[in-house]
Structures are given as C-alpha cells and as structure tokens.
Amino acid sequence: MIFLAGASGNTAFWQPVIKRLPQEYEKVAIAYPSFGGHPDHVAVQSFQSLQDYVLEHISEPSIVIAQFMGGIFAVQAALQKPQHVKALVLVATSGGIDLSRFDVADWRKDYQQTFSVPDWFVQHQPHLDDFLDQITCPVLLIWGDADPISPVAVGQYLHSKIVNSELHIIENGQHDLAEVYSDQVTELIQNFLIKYSL
C-alpha cells in the first residue's frame, strides 16, 4: 500500500488509517521533497519532476491511497504505470480535473500562508478529465459532505468518468475526513480490498 499525502506533504496524516489496516499489508507513505519538513531533492524543481519522483517510487504492484493533491499523482500512476497499480483509493481529491466548473473554495492563498512550499506547486493546475476513462483498475472514492475544498460534486464527477469506481460519502466529513473519521475510512478501504480480493 502506497500512501500519498495532500498539498501539505504531511505523511503523518495517514497514520490513523495505516494503524487500523491489516498488518499483513506493507505500507509506505511517500514523502515529497521540500514539503512537510522533508529535505529538498536536487531533481525535484517543478510539479512534473515531483510527479516523476513519486511515480518512480511505485515500482511494484500496489494499492495507491491518496489525499487531495496526492490524487493527481495517483491518477497519473494508474494511467502511466497500470501494471503497478492494482487499485486506487482517492479521498477528497481533485484527481487532476478542471475544477472551474465546481463551486470550490480557493485553498491556495491560505495554504501558502500556512505552509512553506514552492510556488510551482500551487500554480500548477493539471486537467486530466479526458483521460479518466482510461483507468481500468478498481477505484474507491471517499468524500465528505461538508468539504468546501473538494465538495461531493467533484467526487460524483470522478465517479461518472471512472468506469470501475464506487463513491462513498461520509456525513459531516470535511477535508481532513481521512484523519478525523479514520475508523470509517479504514472500514471502507477494508471492504473494498475484500470485494476485489486485493
């Protein structure tokens, strides 16, 4: 299991879920250079190079579990390395889609005031809408119904575009729902793993 953090790069975000998942799974949280207090990396100087860095770490068949901006890397992994991505779990993410059609809160200004991260990360806005139907692995979508940054409509849109996907909505879940409602999120992931014999 490979865990991808959101825009903060905080790998500890996933710890409550990691602790609850069965011990037989190997679990790796990929750290982003220059994010979340992690050291810089000479090869990571742009969003594309960060994406390449993350995808290089997905080198064997894995279940990729991603929060918010990490969902962009997860979707790209499923598109570029389908032999290595057995399934995706996307939690309150953009998935790399064009968000201009949705009523979403602009997180970028507050984010830059809270976290010290490269400008290129905040400015990058990938549009992968036209490629989502090429994802063939099972995809679990988990959303909260009180998330202004990635509202339920985004999850519904991804569900409509990704053929082999299922959407679950957690009541009162906000953008940090994977941490706050880690027991419910873990149960959804476990049921998903059983359903697809992963």
N, C-alpha and C positions, 0 to 999 in steps of 0.2 A: 504494500500500500504506500503510495506516494502522496504526501500532503503538501498542498501549495497554499501559502498564506495570501492574504489580501494585500492592499496597497501599502499597509504599514510594514510588511515583511516580517511581522512578529510570528515566529514559528511556534511560540508557546500558546498561541491562540487555539491550536488544535489539540493541546494536551488533554483536556477533559474528555474529548471523544476518543483519542488514542488509548487512554487508560481503560475505557469501557469496552473497547473492541476485543475480540478473542485474541489470546496470547499467541496462537499459532501463526498469525499473520506477522510478517516482518513489516515494520512501519518506519518510514523515513520522511522527515519534514525537510524539504529543500530550502536552504537559506539563500536569500537574494543578496549578492554583494552590494554594499553601500546602503542596505535597508535594515531596519530593525536592529541597528547597532552592529551589524556584521561588517567585516572589513571589506575594503574595495578590492576589485579584481581588475587587473590591467586590461583584460579582454572585454570587459563589460563597460561600454561607453555610450550605449544607445538602447532603446527599447528592443530593437531587433537582436542586438548582441546579448541582452539579458534573456530574451526568449530562447536564443540558441543555447545559452548556458544551461537553462532549465531543461530543455529538451535533450541535451547531452546526458543529463542525469537519469533520463528514462531510457534505460538500455536493456531492459528485460521485461517480459510480460508482467504488467502491473495494473492495479486499480488506482486511478488518479482521482484524488479528492481535493476539491479546490473551493476557496472562498473569494468572492468578489473579483478583483483584478487577476487573481490566480487562475480564474476560469478562462481567461484569454489563452494562457499557456496550455491549459488542459485541453481546450478545443483544438488548438494547433497541434498538440501531441496526437490527438485522435485522428486528425487529418493527415499529418506528415509521417507518423510512425504507427499506423494501425496495427502492425504486427506486435507492438509492445504495449498497446492499451487494450486491456480486456474489458474495461468498463470505466465510465466516468460518474462521479458524483459532483454535481455543481450546486453550490449553496450561495444564494443571494448574489449572483454574479451578473455581469453584463454579457459574458460569453463572447465578447468581441463584436457585438451587434451595434448597429446605429441606434443610439438612444434618443435621437432628436424627436422621434415620434411619440415618446412617452413623457409623462409628467414626472420627471425625476428631479430630486434635489441635487444641486450642484455641490458635490463634495470637495472639489479641487481646492478652493480657496481655504476652507477650514483645514483641510488636510495639510497643505503647505505650511500653515501656521503652527500645526501640531507636530509634524514630522520633518526632519531634515533629509530630504531626498532630492535626487537630480531633477531638474526642470523637464528633461526629455521624457521622464516617466509620466508626469502629469499631463503634458501636452499631447501625448500620443493617443489617438482615437482610431483604433482599427475597426474595419467594417467587414465582418466575416459572414454576413447574412446569406449570401449566395452560395456558401459552401456547407452550411449546416446539414443539408440533406445528404451529404456525402458521408456523414458519420454513421457507421454501421454497428458499433458496439452498443450494449445496453447503457442507458443514461438515466440516472436518478437526479431529479430536480427537487431541491428543497428550498422553499421560500417562506417568509414570514408575512403576515397580512398587515403589519404595521411598520413596514420598512420604506422610508421615503427615498432612500438612495437606489434601491433596486426593488420597486414595487411588484406586486403579484402579476401585473400585466406583462412584465418582462419575462417572468417565468412561464406564463401562458404562451407567449410568443415563441419562446425557445421550444416549448413542448409541441407547438404546431409545426415547427420547422425540422425538429429532430425526430426521425421516424420511430426509432426504438427507444422512446423515452416515457417516463412516468413522472407526474408532478404531484408533490405533497406540500400542503400549506399548513404551517404551524400558527395557531391562533396567538395573537399578541406578539409574534416574533418580529423583532426589529433587525437591524443589520448585523448585530452580533449574536444572532439566534443560535449559531452552532456552539457558542460558548455558554450562553445563558440557558439554552434548552438542550444541553449536550446529551441528556438521557433520551429525549425524544429523537434527536438526530441520530444517535447511535442505534436506536431500535429500528429506525427506517433503513439505515445502512445495512444492518444485520439481516433484515427481512429481504432486502434487495440481493444480498450475497447468496442467501439461501435460494431465492427464486431462480437465480441464474447459475446456481452451483459454482460460485466463484471461490 
